[in-house]
Amino acid sequence: MRYIIVGGSAAAISAVESIRSLDHESSIDLFSDEETPLFSRVLLPYYVAEELSKPLLNFRTADFFEEQRVTPHMGVKVTSLNTAAKIIRTTDGQTYAFDKLLLATGGKAIVPPIPGVDKEGISTLKTMADAERIYNMKGKRAVVIGAGSIGVEACISLTRRGIKATLLEQLGQVMPTVFDAEAAEIVRKRIEDLGIDVLTGEKALKFTGDKRVTGVVTDNRELPCDMVVLSVGVRPQTELAVQAGLKIGELKGIRVDETMMTSAKDVYAAGDVAETHDIARNAYFLNAIWPCAFEQGHFAGLNMAGRKSAYPGSYRRNSIGNFIGIPAISMGVTHAESCAMASDEDEFREIRVRTKDYYKKLVLRNGKIIGAILVGQTQKAGLMSILLKKQVNVADSITLLMSDRLNFMDLLPILRRNADQFSEPEYKELMDTGL
């Protein structure tokens, strides 16, 4: 058996480990157009903040490839994929044959078509090269465009280095895809308490300066700056999949089945590039986050190595607490009105609790949790996550779930009623949530 993996981040590495758990002898060739291997993208803001050195960004040891008997091809881009002949071609003109192949090409940071966006001092934050570029930028003032998770973290990272930062978001709130308006307002206040100017409902129109950026012109003002970080989203890197004629989904990711196989036999996809079943939405979706990439890579690797394993689906999870100073977690669908897949038979509910110390919200579809927001009090996040994942009906337990006094004994009726949905490790996970 000859395995080829295209990509070098979470999904790719997880797939390697799953393959090797079943197949100890076959060859594995891994191709990545990034020069730096085995670093965690979610830790890049800590590097920018000068809180972690480069070696501490690695999520596997430097001898990982040797231990797993993988031939790495770092800095080598795959330029074409022939699914019928089962060969790939790389930038150096070489061809490689495979029996099973995984596309884990990830996502690419979006660069908006704003006039002047090619000036020096402007960068995205997605790759190690991006992080090093931002790290080495000189100046005292920065504008971060886009107030999603990465934008917020980048802004705070620069602030920790003594750089005066402004966070600019064209929508009406910070973290619009992660939190609802109430949670976003709490998060915004915490960001502002750190000395960051937050401007929402304001759009960047152009960048000023000659060779190097000196300002951002919005529809309301001009913001002088020495550097700009672009954080307006990520799109799946599907160029290779499109060239190979693979099926692309409505959200422009590679469509896969429950085994993570694409429309071509023996060709799989996982991670930020893959459209998979979303448990909360009950529809195909792109969940471009680190934990989902690891899960998908794991299942892809198992199936590539011959153990048929159905991927149960994913759901969005976000945590920003380490940066803003208070725990803040969201998962699944955070706005009931965003459930485009709803049928006339579906019944949606939103339950909120707000105190001076915390904010909680549950989103339910037909009595089952499909989303949650926890700000200030997140001890029950593990429980909420499991109940969402297993789609347990909690309609008669809402008061209990929103209570501050929830403990494991309180959960026994729910667990007994749905015992067939939980494996032994999941019971242990419930016990370990501190309930």
C-alpha positions as CSV (number, residue, x, y, z in Angstrom):
1,M,0.0,0.0,0.0
2,R,1.2,3.5,-0.9
3,Y,-0.3,6.4,1.0
4,I,0.1,10.0,0.0
5,I,-1.0,12.9,2.2
6,V,-1.3,16.4,0.8
7,G,-1.0,18.9,3.7
8,G,0.9,19.1,6.9
9,S,-1.3,20.4,9.7
10,A,-3.8,18.9,12.1
11,A,-5.8,16.7,9.8
12,A,-2.7,15.4,8.0
13,I,-0.9,14.5,11.2
14,S,-3.9,12.9,12.7
15,A,-4.4,10.8,9.6
16,V,-0.8,9.6,9.8
17,E,-1.2,8.4,13.3
18,S,-4.4,6.6,12.5
19,I,-2.9,4.9,9.5
20,R,0.1,3.8,11.5
21,S,-2.1,2.4,14.3
22,L,-3.3,-0.2,11.7
23,D,-0.6,-0.3,9.0
24,H,3.0,-0.4,10.3
25,E,4.8,-1.1,7.1
26,S,3.4,0.7,4.1
27,S,5.0,3.9,2.7
28,I,3.6,7.3,3.6
29,D,4.7,10.4,1.7
30,L,3.5,13.7,3.0
31,F,3.6,16.9,0.9
32,S,3.2,20.4,2.3
33,D,3.9,23.7,0.6
34,E,4.8,25.1,4.0
35,E,8.5,25.0,5.0
36,T,7.9,24.7,8.7
37,P,6.4,21.4,9.9
38,L,4.3,20.4,12.9
39,F,3.4,23.8,14.3
40,S,0.0,24.7,15.7
41,R,-1.8,27.4,13.9
42,V,-3.9,28.2,17.0
43,L,-0.8,29.2,18.9
44,L,0.5,31.7,16.3
45,P,-1.0,34.7,18.2
46,Y,1.1,33.7,21.2
47,Y,4.2,33.8,19.1
48,V,3.2,37.3,17.8
49,A,2.7,38.3,21.4
50,E,6.2,37.1,22.3
51,E,4.8,34.7,24.8
52,L,5.9,31.5,23.0
53,S,9.1,30.8,21.1
54,K,8.9,28.9,17.8
55,P,9.9,25.5,19.2
56,L,7.0,25.7,21.7
57,L,4.5,26.1,18.8
58,N,5.0,22.4,17.8
59,F,2.2,20.0,18.6
60,R,4.4,17.0,17.8
61,T,8.1,16.3,18.5
62,A,10.7,17.1,15.9
63,D,11.3,13.3,15.3
64,F,7.6,12.7,14.6
65,F,8.2,11.8,10.9
66,E,11.1,9.5,11.7
67,E,9.1,7.7,14.4
68,Q,6.1,7.3,12.1
69,R,8.2,6.3,9.2
70,V,6.9,9.1,7.0
71,T,8.8,10.7,4.1
72,P,8.1,14.4,4.4
73,H,8.3,16.7,1.4
74,M,8.2,20.2,3.0
75,G,8.0,23.2,0.8
76,V,6.8,21.1,-2.0
77,K,3.5,21.9,-3.7
78,V,1.4,19.3,-5.4
79,T,0.3,20.8,-8.8
80,S,-1.9,18.1,-10.2
81,L,-3.8,15.0,-9.2
82,N,-5.0,12.3,-11.6
83,T,-7.5,10.2,-9.7
84,A,-7.9,7.6,-12.5
85,A,-4.2,6.9,-12.9
86,K,-3.6,7.5,-9.2
87,I,-0.6,9.8,-9.6
88,I,0.3,13.3,-8.4
89,R,2.8,15.8,-9.9
90,T,4.7,18.3,-7.8
91,T,6.4,21.7,-8.5
92,D,9.7,20.0,-9.0
93,G,8.3,18.0,-11.9
94,Q,8.3,14.7,-10.1
95,T,5.4,12.2,-10.2
96,Y,4.3,9.9,-7.4
97,A,1.9,7.0,-7.5
98,F,-0.5,6.2,-4.7
99,D,-3.1,3.6,-3.6
100,K,-4.8,5.9,-1.1
101,L,-4.6,9.7,-1.0
102,L,-5.7,12.3,1.5
103,L,-6.3,16.0,0.7
104,A,-5.7,18.0,3.8
105,T,-4.8,21.2,2.1
106,G,-6.6,23.4,4.7
107,G,-7.9,26.9,4.2
108,K,-6.3,30.0,2.8
109,A,-6.7,33.4,4.5
110,I,-8.9,35.7,2.4
111,V,-7.2,38.9,1.2
112,P,-10.0,41.4,0.5
113,P,-9.8,43.4,-2.8
114,I,-9.2,46.7,-1.0
115,P,-7.2,49.3,-2.9
116,G,-3.6,49.4,-1.5
117,V,-3.8,45.9,0.1
118,D,-0.5,45.0,-1.5
119,K,1.5,47.6,0.5
120,E,4.2,46.6,2.9
121,G,3.2,46.3,6.5
122,I,-0.1,44.4,5.6
123,S,-0.4,40.7,6.4
124,T,-2.8,37.9,7.1
125,L,-2.2,35.6,10.1
126,K,-2.6,32.0,8.9
127,T,0.9,30.6,8.2
128,M,4.2,30.6,10.1
129,A,5.5,33.0,7.4
130,D,2.6,35.3,8.3
131,A,3.4,35.2,12.0
132,E,7.0,35.9,11.4
133,R,6.1,38.8,9.2
134,I,3.9,40.4,11.8
135,Y,6.4,39.6,14.6
136,N,9.1,41.5,12.7
137,M,6.9,44.5,11.8
138,K,8.1,47.8,13.3
139,G,5.8,50.5,14.5
140,K,3.6,51.7,17.4
141,R,0.1,51.6,15.8
142,A,-1.8,48.7,14.3
143,V,-5.2,48.2,12.7
144,V,-6.7,44.7,12.7
145,I,-9.5,44.2,10.1
146,G,-12.0,41.6,11.1
147,A,-13.2,40.8,14.6
148,G,-13.5,37.1,14.4
149,S,-11.5,34.8,16.8
150,I,-8.2,35.3,15.0
151,G,-8.7,39.1,14.6
152,V,-9.4,39.5,18.3
153,E,-6.4,37.3,19.3
154,A,-4.1,39.2,16.9
155,C,-5.3,42.5,18.3
156,I,-4.7,41.5,21.9
157,S,-1.3,39.9,20.9
158,L,-0.1,43.2,19.5
159,T,-1.4,45.1,22.5
160,R,0.6,42.8,24.8
161,R,3.7,43.9,22.9
162,G,3.0,47.6,23.6
163,I,1.5,48.4,20.2
164,K,-1.6,50.5,20.2
165,A,-4.2,48.5,18.3
166,T,-7.6,49.2,16.7
167,L,-10.1,46.4,15.9
168,L,-12.2,47.2,12.9
169,E,-15.3,45.1,12.0
170,Q,-17.8,46.0,9.2
171,L,-20.6,44.0,10.9
172,G,-22.4,45.3,14.0
173,Q,-20.6,43.3,16.7
174,V,-17.4,41.5,17.5
175,M,-17.1,37.8,16.7
176,P,-20.4,37.8,14.8
177,T,-20.2,34.1,13.7
178,V,-19.3,33.0,17.2
179,F,-21.4,34.9,19.7
180,D,-24.9,36.5,19.8
181,A,-25.2,40.2,20.4
182,E,-25.4,39.9,24.2
183,A,-22.3,37.7,24.6
184,A,-20.5,39.9,22.0
185,E,-21.1,43.0,24.1
186,I,-19.5,41.3,27.1
187,V,-16.5,40.3,25.0
188,R,-16.3,43.7,23.5
189,K,-16.1,45.4,26.9
190,R,-13.3,43.1,27.9
191,I,-11.4,43.9,24.7
192,E,-11.8,47.6,25.3
193,D,-10.7,47.2,28.9
194,L,-7.3,46.1,27.5
195,G,-6.9,49.5,25.9
196,I,-8.0,48.4,22.4
197,D,-10.3,50.7,20.3
198,V,-13.2,48.7,18.8
199,L,-15.0,50.0,15.8
200,T,-18.0,48.0,14.6
201,G,-20.3,48.7,11.7
202,E,-17.4,50.3,9.9
203,K,-15.8,49.2,6.6
204,A,-12.2,49.6,5.4
205,L,-12.3,51.3,1.9
206,K,-8.6,51.8,1.1
207,F,-5.1,51.7,2.5
208,T,-3.0,54.9,2.3
209,G,0.8,55.3,2.0
210,D,3.3,55.0,-0.7
211,K,5.3,51.8,-0.6
212,R,4.4,51.1,3.1
213,V,0.9,51.4,4.7
214,T,0.4,54.5,6.8
215,G,-3.4,54.4,7.3
216,V,-6.7,52.8,6.8
217,V,-9.6,54.8,5.3
218,T,-13.0,53.7,6.5
219,D,-16.5,54.9,5.6
220,N,-16.3,57.2,8.7
221,R,-12.6,58.2,9.2
222,E,-8.9,57.6,8.5
223,L,-7.0,55.5,11.0
224,P,-3.2,56.2,11.0
225,C,-1.2,53.1,11.5
226,D,2.2,51.4,10.9
227,M,0.8,47.9,10.3
228,V,-2.4,46.1,9.3
229,V,-3.5,42.5,10.1
230,L,-6.2,41.1,7.8
231,S,-8.5,38.7,9.5
232,V,-11.6,38.6,7.3
233,G,-12.0,34.8,7.0
234,V,-10.6,31.7,5.4
235,R,-11.6,29.9,2.2
236,P,-10.9,26.2,1.5
237,Q,-7.9,25.5,-0.7
238,T,-9.7,23.4,-3.3
239,E,-7.6,24.2,-6.4
240,L,-6.2,20.7,-6.6
241,A,-9.6,19.1,-6.0
242,V,-11.2,21.2,-8.7
243,Q,-8.4,20.4,-11.1
244,A,-9.0,16.7,-10.4
245,G,-12.7,17.0,-11.0
246,L,-13.8,16.2,-7.4
247,K,-17.2,17.1,-6.2
248,I,-17.3,20.6,-4.6
249,G,-20.1,21.4,-2.1
250,E,-22.3,24.4,-1.9
251,L,-19.9,26.1,0.6
252,K,-17.0,25.5,-1.8
253,G,-15.4,22.8,0.2
254,I,-14.6,19.2,-0.9
255,R,-17.7,17.1,-0.4
256,V,-17.0,13.8,1.4
257,D,-19.1,10.9,2.6
258,E,-19.2,9.4,6.1
259,T,-15.8,7.6,5.5
260,M,-14.3,11.0,4.5
261,M,-14.0,9.7,0.9
262,T,-14.4,12.2,-1.9
263,S,-16.3,11.6,-5.1
264,A,-13.2,9.8,-6.4
265,K,-12.5,6.3,-5.1
266,D,-9.6,6.0,-2.7
267,V,-9.2,9.8,-2.5
268,Y,-10.1,11.3,0.9
269,A,-10.4,14.8,2.3
270,A,-10.3,16.2,5.9
271,G,-9.9,19.4,7.8
272,D,-10.6,22.9,6.8
273,V,-11.0,21.9,3.1
274,A,-13.7,19.3,3.7
275,E,-17.5,19.7,3.8
276,T,-18.8,17.2,6.3
277,H,-22.0,16.6,8.1
278,D,-22.7,19.2,10.8
279,I,-24.6,17.7,13.8
280,A,-26.0,21.0,15.0
281,R,-27.2,22.1,11.5
282,N,-28.2,18.7,10.3
283,A,-26.6,19.7,7.0
284,Y,-23.2,19.7,5.2
285,F,-21.0,22.5,6.6
286,L,-17.4,23.8,6.8
287,N,-16.2,23.6,10.4
288,A,-12.7,25.1,9.9
289,I,-11.4,24.7,13.4
290,W,-8.5,22.7,14.9
291,P,-10.4,20.0,16.9
292,C,-12.6,19.2,13.9
293,A,-9.6,18.8,11.7
294,F,-8.0,16.3,14.1
295,E,-11.2,14.3,14.3
296,Q,-11.7,14.2,10.5
297,G,-8.1,13.3,9.9
298,H,-8.4,10.4,12.4
299,F,-11.4,8.9,10.7
300,A,-9.9,9.5,7.2
301,G,-6.8,7.6,8.3
302,L,-8.7,4.7,9.7
303,N,-10.7,4.3,6.5
304,M,-7.6,4.7,4.3
305,A,-6.0,1.9,6.2
306,G,-9.0,-0.4,5.8
307,R,-11.0,-0.1,9.0
308,K,-14.4,1.2,7.9
309,S,-15.4,3.9,10.4
310,A,-18.2,6.3,10.0
311,Y,-17.4,9.9,11.0
312,P,-20.3,11.0,13.3
313,G,-20.1,14.6,12.1
314,S,-18.8,17.8,13.6
315,Y,-20.0,21.1,15.1
316,R,-18.4,24.5,15.6
317,R,-16.5,25.1,18.9
318,N,-14.8,28.4,19.8
319,S,-13.0,29.5,23.0
320,I,-11.5,33.0,23.5
321,G,-11.1,33.0,27.2
322,N,-7.3,32.8,27.4
323,F,-7.0,36.1,25.6
324,I,-9.8,38.3,27.0
325,G,-9.3,37.2,30.6
326,I,-12.7,35.6,31.2
327,P,-13.9,32.2,30.0
328,A,-16.0,32.5,26.9
329,I,-17.1,29.4,24.8
330,S,-19.6,28.9,22.0
331,M,-20.5,25.7,20.2
332,G,-22.9,24.7,17.4
333,V,-25.6,27.1,16.2
334,T,-25.7,30.2,18.3
335,H,-28.6,31.9,16.5
336,A,-31.8,29.9,16.0
337,E,-32.7,32.1,13.0
338,S,-29.5,31.0,11.2
339,C,-30.9,27.5,10.9
340,A,-31.6,27.5,7.2
341,M,-32.2,23.8,7.2
342,A,-35.3,24.2,9.4
343,S,-38.5,22.5,8.3
344,D,-42.0,23.5,9.2
345,E,-42.0,20.7,11.7
346,D,-38.9,21.9,13.5
347,E,-39.5,23.8,16.8
348,F,-36.7,26.1,17.9
349,R,-36.2,27.6,21.4
350,E,-33.6,29.9,22.9
351,I,-33.0,30.0,26.6
352,R,-30.9,32.7,28.2
353,V,-29.7,33.4,31.7
354,R,-27.8,36.6,32.5
355,T,-26.4,37.7,35.8
356,K,-23.7,40.1,36.8
357,D,-21.2,37.2,36.8
358,Y,-22.1,35.2,33.7
359,Y,-24.2,34.7,30.6
360,K,-25.6,31.4,29.4
361,K,-27.6,30.5,26.3
362,L,-28.9,27.3,24.9
363,V,-30.4,26.9,21.4
364,L,-32.7,23.9,21.0
365,R,-34.2,22.1,18.1
366,N,-37.1,19.8,18.9
367,G,-35.8,19.5,22.5
368,K,-32.2,18.8,21.6
369,I,-29.3,21.1,22.1
370,I,-27.9,22.4,18.8
371,G,-25.9,25.4,20.2
372,A,-24.7,27.0,23.4
373,I,-22.9,30.1,24.6
374,L,-21.2,30.2,28.0
375,V,-19.5,33.4,29.2
376,G,-18.0,33.9,32.6
377,Q,-19.1,30.4,33.7
378,T,-18.0,27.5,31.5
379,Q,-17.6,24.6,33.8
380,K,-20.5,22.8,32.1
381,A,-19.1,23.2,28.6
382,G,-18.0,19.6,28.5
383,L,-21.5,18.4,29.4
384,M,-23.2,20.7,26.9
385,S,-20.8,19.5,24.2
386,I,-21.6,15.8,24.8
387,L,-25.3,16.4,24.9
388,L,-25.1,18.3,21.6
389,K,-22.9,15.6,20.0
390,K,-25.2,12.8,21.0
391,Q,-28.4,14.8,20.3
392,V,-30.0,13.9,23.6
393,N,-33.5,15.2,24.2
394,V,-33.2,17.5,27.2
395,A,-36.6,19.3,26.9
396,D,-37.6,18.3,30.4
397,S,-34.2,19.2,31.9
398,I,-33.7,22.8,30.8
399,T,-34.0,24.3,34.3
400,L,-31.5,21.8,35.6
401,L,-29.0,22.4,32.8
402,M,-29.1,26.2,33.3
403,S,-28.7,25.8,37.1
404,D,-25.6,26.8,38.9
405,R,-25.9,23.8,41.2
406,L,-25.8,21.1,38.5
407,N,-24.0,18.0,39.5
408,F,-23.5,14.5,38.2
409,M,-26.2,12.9,40.3
410,D,-28.7,15.4,38.7
411,L,-27.8,14.0,35.3
412,L,-28.5,10.3,36.1
413,P,-32.1,10.4,34.8
414,I,-30.9,11.9,31.5
415,L,-28.1,9.4,31.2
416,R,-30.2,6.4,32.1
417,R,-32.9,7.5,29.6
418,N,-30.3,7.7,26.8
419,A,-27.8,5.0,28.0
420,D,-27.6,3.4,24.5
421,Q,-26.1,6.7,23.1
422,F,-23.1,6.8,25.4
423,S,-20.0,4.7,25.3
424,E,-18.0,4.0,28.5
425,P,-15.3,6.7,27.7
426,E,-18.1,9.3,27.3
427,Y,-19.5,8.4,30.7
428,K,-16.0,9.0,32.1
429,E,-15.8,12.3,30.3
430,L,-19.0,13.4,32.0
431,M,-17.6,12.4,35.3
432,D,-14.4,14.4,34.6
433,T,-16.3,17.6,33.8
434,G,-16.5,18.4,37.5
435,L,-20.3,18.0,37.8
